[in-house]
Amino acid sequence: MLEGIYYLVVLWFIWVETQYILDVDSKTTRNNRFLELSKEHNAVNAEWSEYTSEYKTILKNIILEPILMLSMVGIGFFTIHWPIWLGFFILNIFIVAPISKRVKRNKNKVGQNILTWLNSVLGLVVGLFVLINKYHLHYDIPQIVENFLK
């Protein structure tokens, strides 16, 4: 039962990554708008009731996606695909995040779009591989990693 729920969440992950690939410009625009609005709201120390409806909507979406993604990756650490999720997590933390901060600091929208698109393609490939490996390939990923490290 839990395994079925996990693979449904992987399907959701694939769907989200596909949405980012197909409409990367609106996603980066939404993220940039969120950063602008959060600076405005944090500057005045506004209460939740004082936030604009646009900010509340963006905030709910911005917070929900990473929480679900991190929980899915966290659950993935306890599956046979843990090396794949670990690699994806490390790549995002140590490579994508620093590049993303630098690109955002320079306000380079094209760079943001390209980086978001490439990261989404990588996420899509990871999600598809996890599903295909589960139902068709049946590779023992931990064994492959162990053999590689010997």
PyMOL commands that set and color helices and strands:
alter all, ss='L'
color gray80, all
select helices_A, chain A and resi 2-22+24-43+48-50+53-76+82-105+109-137+141-149
alter helices_A, ss='H'
color red, helices_A
deselect
rebuild
show_as cartoon
